[in-house]
Amino acid sequence: MIRDLTDDQARAALPLKWDVEPGVIPAWVAEMDFRLAEPIEEALVRAIRRGAVGYPPHHDGVGTAFAGFADRHWAWEMPAEASVPAGGVMSGIRLALEALCPPGSVVVPQPCYPPFRDVVAVTGRGLVTVDLDPDAEAATMDLDAIESAFAAGARTFLLSNPHNPLGRVWTREELEALAGVAARHGVRVVSDEIHAPLTLPGATFTPYLTVDETAVAVTSPSKTFNMPGVHGAQLVILDPELRARAAALPIPAQNSWSSLGVVAGEVAWRDCDAWLAALVDRLADNRALLADLLAAHLPKARMRPLEATYLAWLDLRAYGVADPAAAALRHGLRPAPGSDYQPGLDGHLRLNLATNATRLSEGVRRLAAALSSADA
Ligand SMILES: Cc1ncc(COP(=O)(O)O)c(C=O)c1O
């Protein structure tokens, strides 16, 4: 069911990720070297054939489909009308910060997806980072540091649930503890849940809104179903007053969403469970393969337990190379440097494992060659 893309197909389908020198294996951008799920591909082709590229309607097809998905996958009963369309997840987060969060600084756990820092700057807010310790087995949130930031005036918390780049799935207890601290200080939590359906066997995803109904969740089928270019995301808001505020925003303050994103989103949330199950199996296989490859070729590497996403976080400090991603690129593999996620953090990188076994195996061999070579 999961159809692998050849190099030529991947270059055509994923032009940003594959914009690398010929022969280089791209493992940086969060896209998968797999073809679209068939139901989505067919729905998009049908939509194009009927010329359905006018302004999308403000109907709740995506919201209804998402409510069904949430119920089937997370036993979360939520109303279809809770979903408010947004263009992308990052523009949805920008909208949430601008229109739905109290004034004051924004707390962001680090390392973080780099646009988390950017969106805080773009909205003119102050940024308070709180370090997650990637070396600790659990990479837990430091609630004392978070509470100090709230006590000092921060009023928004930007959560990646599950966490990119550390691949952590927060437990319900952790999220409840965060919600308790946020409630004490009148803090709004914005929870980015784009990676939630990519929770891997062994972990259980908890929608943040099930522990804090005042939050704003932002999600999209784009990461799970490998279609960020169709541009269809959602704010999920349970509080009716807050939702009315979002819905009433004037057009220039909203993020227009794409008609093709609506078509693809509805099908993805409603008709692709079998494809998603096959994908999660494949990603779990790749997780195991990567662990074996590291044990064989890079025994001093430490991979964070990957509970969700297809983005492995590797600590390579034992090899004594400050920028292992740059060294890897010189040897034909392009991962993402750890310092993108935490400025100043040496010796780490993020490796995208959503590819075929040949590329993954060869990628690890190239990384090993890079770290053992004199020009590292
Ligand atoms: C945590 C997280 N949020 C948001 C995005 C991007 O979402 P969008 O393209 O819808 O803005 C990504 C992409 O990798 C991500 O990892």
The ligand as an ORCA input file, in Angstrom:
! r2SCAN-3c Opt
* xyz 0 1
  C       5.922     20.763     14.320
  C       5.631     21.276     12.931
  N       4.708     22.245     12.764
  C       4.415     22.738     11.548
  C       5.058     22.271     10.412
  C       4.739     22.878      9.073
  O       3.389     22.944      8.839
  P       2.833     23.816      7.634
  O       3.627     23.437      6.422
  O       1.400     23.415      7.536
  O       3.015     25.254      8.019
  C       6.017     21.263     10.535
  C       6.716     20.764      9.351
  O       7.557     19.917      9.396
  C       6.309     20.762     11.828
  O       7.223     19.791     12.006
*
